[in-house]
């Protein structure tokens, strides 16, 4: 990637309204349970747990994660 493209992408990323959420032991435990229940990688389960915690939709292309989200009642976009 050229320095120009990198700078352009960083500028674009800075315009996004990113919201962070501090994780706690409960969130990690919930994600581990989701990981086991749906046979997900932990990082996918963390995204699912965050969507559940925030009552947010989940934008995902991964079919396994999309199926798990739908099973948990999370809107998949």
Secondary structure, DSSP 4 states (H G I P E B T S, - for coil): --HHHHHHHHHHHHHS--------HHHHHHHHHHHHHHT--HHHHHHHHHHHHHT--B----HHHHHHHHHTT--B-
